[in-house]
Amino acid sequence: MSTPTELRARAAELESRVRPQPWTDDERMWMEKAATLRAEADHLDEIEAARESTEQ
C-alpha cells in the first residue's frame, strides 16, 4: 500500500504531463487518475487521524 505522500506525488507527476485545456483523451485520463489518487490519499489521512484520536 502506498502512503498518502506517495499518492500525492504520483498525482502531481500525472498533472505535470497535462497542458492547458483542451485536453486529449490521455490527458483527461491522467487528470481523472490524479483526482482519484488525491482522494485516496485524503481518505488514508482521515483513517489515520481517526485512529490517532481513538488511541489517545
N, C-alpha and C positions, 0 to 999 in steps of 0.2 A: 504494500500500500504506500502511496506517495504522501508526503506531508503537505499541509496547506501551502507552505512556501514553494515547494517544488511544483505544485499545481499552478500557482500563480506565475511562476517563472515560465512554465510551458505556455500558459495563456498569453503572456507578454511576447513570447517568441512568435506565436502564431499571428498575433496582432501586428507585429512588426513587418510581416510579409505583405500586409494589405495596404494598398494605395487608397487615396480618397475615392469616394464613390464616383461613378457607378462601378460596382464590384462584378467580377467574373463569378461564375458558379463556384470555382475553387475558393476564391476569396470569401464568398458568403459562407461556405462550409467551414473555413478556418475561423471566421468570426463566431459562428454558432458553436464550434468546438471550444473556443476560448471562453465564451459565456458559460458553457457547461462546466468547464474546469474551474472557473471562478466560483460558480455556485457550489460545486463540490467542496472547494476549499473553505467557503463560508460555512457550509454545513459541518465540516470537520471541526472548525473553530468553535461552533456552537456546542457540539458534543463535548469537546474538551472543556469549555467553560462550565457546562452543566456538571461534568464530572468533578471539576475542581471545587465547585460550590457545594456539592454533596459531601466531599471529603473533609470540609472544614467544620 
